[in-house]
Amino acid sequence: MALVACPECGHQVSTLAKACPQCGAPPPGARTSEPVITGGLLGKLATVLGAWLVMPWVVRLLTFIAAMVMFSVMFAFSR
């Protein structure tokens, strides 16, 4: 970790800082862009894909259970 002069205001800024605490300018040599794909993004994509694949099966199961309950009630009261 080194201290460098801020190109905007001249105050000392750490090279690990994302911005100058005085004026908010990025320090020299700082990365200006974040990676496009991060772990959080991959996790969200996996969650959405999993829900998209699993949800139809859950709905089908609930429909099947509701139909079985309906048929059992219909046959129980038909006697």
N, CA and C atoms as an extended XYZ file, in Angstrom:
237
Properties=species:S:1:pos:R:3:atomname:S:1:resname:S:1:resid:I:1 pbc="F F F"
N         0.851       -1.164        0.000 N   MET     1
C         0.000        0.000        0.000 CA  MET     1
C         0.897        1.225        0.000 C   MET     1
N         0.687        2.053       -0.974 N   ALA     2
C         1.474        3.275       -1.083 CA  ALA     2
C         0.539        4.478       -1.102 C   ALA     2
N         1.085        5.602       -0.743 N   LEU     3
C         0.336        6.852       -0.805 CA  LEU     3
C         0.795        7.635       -2.027 C   LEU     3
N        -0.160        8.102       -2.799 N   VAL     4
C         0.143        8.900       -3.985 CA  VAL     4
C        -0.671       10.180       -3.919 C   VAL     4
N        -0.239       11.157       -4.678 N   ALA     5
C        -0.955       12.431       -4.711 CA  ALA     5
C        -2.175       12.292       -5.627 C   ALA     5
N        -3.295       12.834       -5.177 N   CYS     6
C        -4.515       12.841       -5.977 CA  CYS     6
C        -4.308       13.780       -7.169 C   CYS     6
N        -4.655       13.358       -8.377 N   PRO     7
C        -4.449       14.220       -9.539 CA  PRO     7
C        -5.366       15.441       -9.546 C   PRO     7
N        -6.455       15.407       -8.802 N   GLU     8
C        -7.393       16.529       -8.784 CA  GLU     8
C        -7.067       17.557       -7.710 C   GLU     8
N        -6.908       17.074       -6.454 N   CYS     9
C        -6.746       18.031       -5.356 CA  CYS     9
C        -5.359       18.014       -4.723 C   CYS     9
N        -4.544       16.995       -4.995 N   GLY    10
C        -3.186       16.948       -4.469 CA  GLY    10
C        -3.048       16.313       -3.103 C   GLY    10
N        -4.110       15.907       -2.460 N   HIS    11
C        -4.028       15.254       -1.152 CA  HIS    11
C        -3.474       13.842       -1.319 C   HIS    11
N        -2.936       13.287       -0.228 N   GLN    12
C        -2.385       11.936       -0.248 CA  GLN    12
C        -3.523       10.914       -0.207 C   GLN    12
N        -3.450        9.950       -1.145 N   VAL    13
C        -4.481        8.923       -1.258 CA  VAL    13
C        -3.800        7.569       -1.336 C   VAL    13
N        -4.374        6.583       -0.672 N   SER    14
C        -3.855        5.221       -0.747 CA  SER    14
C        -4.119        4.657       -2.141 C   SER    14
N        -3.230        3.811       -2.611 N   THR    15
C        -3.435        3.174       -3.913 CA  THR    15
C        -4.535        2.129       -3.850 C   THR    15
N        -4.905        1.691       -2.660 N   LEU    16
C        -5.985        0.723       -2.505 CA  LEU    16
C        -7.355        1.388       -2.434 C   LEU    16
N        -7.380        2.710       -2.274 N   ALA    17
C        -8.651        3.426       -2.177 CA  ALA    17
C        -9.329        3.481       -3.531 C   ALA    17
N       -10.649        3.451       -3.506 N   LYS    18
C       -11.399        3.549       -4.753 CA  LYS    18
C       -11.574        4.995       -5.189 C   LYS    18
N       -11.487        5.908       -4.244 N   ALA    19
C       -11.650        7.321       -4.563 CA  ALA    19
C       -10.928        8.149       -3.509 C   ALA    19
N       -10.598        9.357       -3.871 N   CYS    20
C        -9.968       10.297       -2.941 CA  CYS    20
C       -11.005       10.689       -1.888 C   CYS    20
N       -10.663       10.609       -0.606 N   PRO    21
C       -11.641       10.980        0.420 CA  PRO    21
C       -11.938       12.485        0.418 C   PRO    21
N       -11.056       13.263       -0.150 N   GLN    22
C       -11.241       14.719       -0.159 CA  GLN    22
C       -12.162       15.158       -1.304 C   GLN    22
N       -11.849       14.721       -2.543 N   CYS    23
C       -12.608       15.213       -3.700 CA  CYS    23
C       -13.398       14.133       -4.431 C   CYS    23
N       -13.132       12.851       -4.179 N   GLY    24
C       -13.878       11.770       -4.814 CA  GLY    24
C       -13.302       11.290       -6.130 C   GLY    24
N       -12.180       11.850       -6.570 N   ALA    25
C       -11.567       11.430       -7.830 CA  ALA    25
C       -10.863       10.094       -7.644 C   ALA    25
N       -10.834        9.244       -8.678 N   PRO    26
C       -10.116        7.974       -8.556 CA  PRO    26
C        -8.609        8.222       -8.500 C   PRO    26
N        -7.882        7.444       -7.684 N   PRO    27
C        -6.432        7.627       -7.609 CA  PRO    27
C        -5.760        7.154       -8.896 C   PRO    27
N        -4.555        7.640       -9.178 N   PRO    28
C        -3.875        7.192      -10.393 CA  PRO    28
C        -3.609        5.687      -10.353 C   PRO    28
N        -3.840        5.016      -11.461 N   GLY    29
C        -3.601        3.580      -11.561 CA  GLY    29
C        -4.737        2.735      -11.027 C   GLY    29
N        -5.836        3.352      -10.603 N   ALA    30
C        -6.964        2.577      -10.089 CA  ALA    30
C        -7.749        1.992      -11.246 C   ALA    30
N        -8.313        0.804      -11.020 N   ARG    31
C        -9.169        0.208      -12.039 CA  ARG    31
C       -10.467        0.991      -12.091 C   ARG    31
N       -10.876        1.353      -13.281 N   THR    32
C       -12.088        2.156      -13.409 CA  THR    32
C       -13.324        1.330      -13.695 C   THR    32
N       -13.158        0.077      -14.109 N   SER    33
C       -14.341       -0.735      -14.410 CA  SER    33
C       -14.342       -1.987      -13.535 C   SER    33
N       -15.529       -2.405      -13.187 N   GLU    34
C       -15.714       -3.625      -12.406 CA  GLU    34
C       -15.865       -4.792      -13.378 C   GLU    34
N       -15.576       -6.023      -12.948 N   PRO    35
C       -15.788       -7.170      -13.836 CA  PRO    35
C       -17.272       -7.313      -14.183 C   PRO    35
N       -17.546       -7.770      -15.381 N   VAL    36
C       -18.928       -7.879      -15.844 CA  VAL    36
C       -19.643       -9.022      -15.142 C   VAL    36
N       -18.988      -10.164      -15.035 N   ILE    37
C       -19.602      -11.325      -14.378 CA  ILE    37
C       -18.948      -11.505      -13.018 C   ILE    37
N       -19.748      -11.447      -11.983 N   THR    38
C       -19.250      -11.623      -10.621 CA  THR    38
C       -19.897      -12.869      -10.016 C   THR    38
N       -19.419      -13.250       -8.842 N   GLY    39
C       -19.999      -14.399       -8.156 CA  GLY    39
C       -21.453      -14.170       -7.812 C   GLY    39
N       -21.797      -12.939       -7.444 N   GLY    40
C       -23.189      -12.631       -7.123 CA  GLY    40
C       -24.091      -12.763       -8.333 C   GLY    40
N       -23.584      -12.321       -9.478 N   LEU    41
C       -24.371      -12.417      -10.708 CA  LEU    41
C       -24.567      -13.875      -11.104 C   LEU    41
N       -23.528      -14.679      -11.000 N   LEU    42
C       -23.663      -16.102      -11.339 CA  LEU    42
C       -24.635      -16.805      -10.395 C   LEU    42
N       -24.595      -16.436       -9.124 N   GLY    43
C       -25.531      -17.022       -8.166 CA  GLY    43
C       -26.972      -16.667       -8.488 C   GLY    43
N       -27.198      -15.410       -8.877 N   LYS    44
C       -28.553      -14.985       -9.232 CA  LYS    44
C       -29.029      -15.693      -10.492 C   LYS    44
N       -28.146      -15.838      -11.472 N   LEU    45
C       -28.513      -16.545      -12.697 CA  LEU    45
C       -28.847      -18.003      -12.415 C   LEU    45
N       -28.069      -18.637      -11.540 N   ALA    46
C       -28.339      -20.032      -11.192 CA  ALA    46
C       -29.675      -20.167      -10.459 C   ALA    46
N       -29.992      -19.204       -9.604 N   THR    47
C       -31.266      -19.234       -8.886 CA  THR    47
C       -32.434      -19.087       -9.840 C   THR    47
N       -32.339      -18.144      -10.760 N   VAL    48
C       -33.424      -17.926      -11.718 CA  VAL    48
C       -33.588      -19.144      -12.621 C   VAL    48
N       -32.498      -19.701      -13.100 N   LEU    49
C       -32.571      -20.881      -13.956 CA  LEU    49
C       -33.168      -22.066      -13.202 C   LEU    49
N       -32.742      -22.257      -11.964 N   GLY    50
C       -33.279      -23.350      -11.163 CA  GLY    50
C       -34.769      -23.192      -10.912 C   GLY    50
N       -35.199      -21.970      -10.578 N   ALA    51
C       -36.625      -21.730      -10.352 CA  ALA    51
C       -37.417      -21.932      -11.636 C   ALA    51
N       -36.842      -21.513      -12.765 N   TRP    52
C       -37.527      -21.665      -14.043 CA  TRP    52
C       -37.705      -23.139      -14.401 C   TRP    52
N       -36.746      -23.976      -14.039 N   LEU    53
C       -36.838      -25.399      -14.352 CA  LEU    53
C       -37.684      -26.172      -13.342 C   LEU    53
N       -37.683      -25.753      -12.081 N   VAL    54
C       -38.352      -26.519      -11.023 CA  VAL    54
C       -39.819      -26.118      -10.865 C   VAL    54
N       -40.143      -24.860      -11.091 N   MET    55
C       -41.487      -24.366      -10.802 CA  MET    55
C       -42.596      -25.106      -11.554 C   MET    55
N       -42.449      -25.439      -12.831 N   PRO    56
C       -43.530      -26.196      -13.490 CA  PRO    56
C       -43.805      -27.545      -12.821 C   PRO    56
N       -42.780      -28.201      -12.305 N   TRP    57
C       -42.980      -29.485      -11.646 CA  TRP    57
C       -43.702      -29.306      -10.318 C   TRP    57
N       -43.421      -28.221       -9.628 N   VAL    58
C       -44.125      -27.947       -8.364 CA  VAL    58
C       -45.593      -27.684       -8.641 C   VAL    58
N       -45.883      -26.912       -9.676 N   VAL    59
C       -47.275      -26.619      -10.021 CA  VAL    59
C       -48.002      -27.899      -10.424 C   VAL    59
N       -47.360      -28.749      -11.199 N   ARG    60
C       -47.985      -30.014      -11.601 CA  ARG    60
C       -48.263      -30.898      -10.389 C   ARG    60
N       -47.338      -30.946       -9.442 N   LEU    61
C       -47.532      -31.742       -8.236 CA  LEU    61
C       -48.704      -31.215       -7.409 C   LEU    61
N       -48.779      -29.905       -7.242 N   LEU    62
C       -49.893      -29.323       -6.486 CA  LEU    62
C       -51.229      -29.570       -7.188 C   LEU    62
N       -51.240      -29.497       -8.504 N   THR    63
C       -52.463      -29.777       -9.260 CA  THR    63
C       -52.871      -31.232       -9.101 C   THR    63
N       -51.924      -32.129       -9.135 N   PHE    64
C       -52.213      -33.555       -8.956 CA  PHE    64
C       -52.780      -33.818       -7.562 C   PHE    64
N       -52.177      -33.222       -6.556 N   ILE    65
C       -52.661      -33.417       -5.177 CA  ILE    65
C       -54.069      -32.861       -5.031 C   ILE    65
N       -54.327      -31.676       -5.597 N   ALA    66
C       -55.666      -31.081       -5.520 CA  ALA    66
C       -56.687      -31.967       -6.229 C   ALA    66
N       -56.324      -32.544       -7.371 N   ALA    67
C       -57.241      -33.421       -8.096 CA  ALA    67
C       -57.532      -34.684       -7.287 C   ALA    67
N       -56.524      -35.249       -6.643 N   MET    68
C       -56.741      -36.452       -5.837 CA  MET    68
C       -57.650      -36.156       -4.646 C   MET    68
N       -57.461      -35.013       -4.029 N   VAL    69
C       -58.335      -34.636       -2.906 CA  VAL    69
C       -59.762      -34.439       -3.406 C   VAL    69
N       -59.914      -33.780       -4.550 N   MET    70
C       -61.242      -33.541       -5.101 CA  MET    70
C       -61.944      -34.859       -5.441 C   MET    70
N       -61.239      -35.787       -6.089 N   PHE    71
C       -61.840      -37.074       -6.425 CA  PHE    71
C       -62.187      -37.881       -5.180 C   PHE    71
N       -61.333      -37.847       -4.170 N   SER    72
C       -61.632      -38.610       -2.956 CA  SER    72
C       -62.857      -38.039       -2.236 C   SER    72
N       -62.996      -36.712       -2.244 N   VAL    73
C       -64.179      -36.102       -1.627 CA  VAL    73
C       -65.424      -36.433       -2.452 C   VAL    73
N       -65.320      -36.372       -3.769 N   MET    74
C       -66.469      -36.680       -4.629 CA  MET    74
C       -66.936      -38.128       -4.424 C   MET    74
N       -66.017      -39.071       -4.369 N   PHE    75
C       -66.386      -40.467       -4.205 CA  PHE    75
C       -66.854      -40.760       -2.786 C   PHE    75
N       -66.361      -40.021       -1.821 N   ALA    76
C       -66.775      -40.258       -0.433 CA  ALA    76
C       -68.222      -39.806       -0.229 C   ALA    76
N       -68.633      -38.707       -0.867 N   PHE    77
C       -69.998      -38.200       -0.682 CA  PHE    77
C       -70.977      -38.754       -1.707 C   PHE    77
N       -70.532      -39.533       -2.665 N   SER    78
C       -71.453      -40.063       -3.691 CA  SER    78
C       -72.187      -41.304       -3.201 C   SER    78
N       -71.788      -41.894       -2.129 N   ARG    79
C       -72.437      -43.121       -1.615 CA  ARG    79
C       -73.670      -42.844       -0.867 C   ARG    79
